């Protein structure tokens, strides 16, 4: 990854040109091995990137940063995906640079890939929702951070050990957590996130959508390097 220390200031005409280049680049990068693909049949005669179908950001979303930030990055993620683990660190770098000033908010949604991570990915998503229910939004993000820090990905996580460990570290009431975790309370919510990722054109994880101040959207397909993410943010900031 390559860090850029200075922001690129673009005029509106140049920004439009660069936006086209970046979107083309995103298509190119999506062909590289930087995501885990979903086994979904698509109609080749229709567009697969239907960003306008992203359901609106709302109070049920997990938001890190200023909810009123001009730039929103909605990430659809799988806790067992190794590329999501990489991109999670990239997004924290983005939040350190843009989030502290209130320019970017990060929204986390679930995109468990059952073909590659049967049972575990969805169970981990449920665990994160139960932590959120008991401990709130801050606890949710601490859980996700710690989970990516501790686990090997690729469906190798011993969820019977790791999840209780993190729950205990966070001071979450274990009895209340287990009652939630063993229920089907969040199954529909997680499935809705999954389906929305697919509806917007997501064909692998991580799949992210950058929302500009004027509502225009830009895709980030896969674990793109921080330089690419920053360029897209700078272009999106021009869309007012």
Protein Blocks (a to p, Z undefined) as FASTA:
>chain_A
ZZdfbdcdddfklmmmmmmmmmmmmmmmmmpccbccddddddfkbcfblfklpccddfkb
ccedjfkbfbdcdddddfklmklmmmmmmmmmmmmmmmmnopaccdddddddfklmghjl
mmmmmmmmmmmmmnommlmmmmmmmmmmmpggjolacfklmmmmmmmmnopafklmmmmm
mmcklmmmmmmmmmmmmmnopabdcddddddfkopacddedjddfklmmmmmmmmmmmZZ
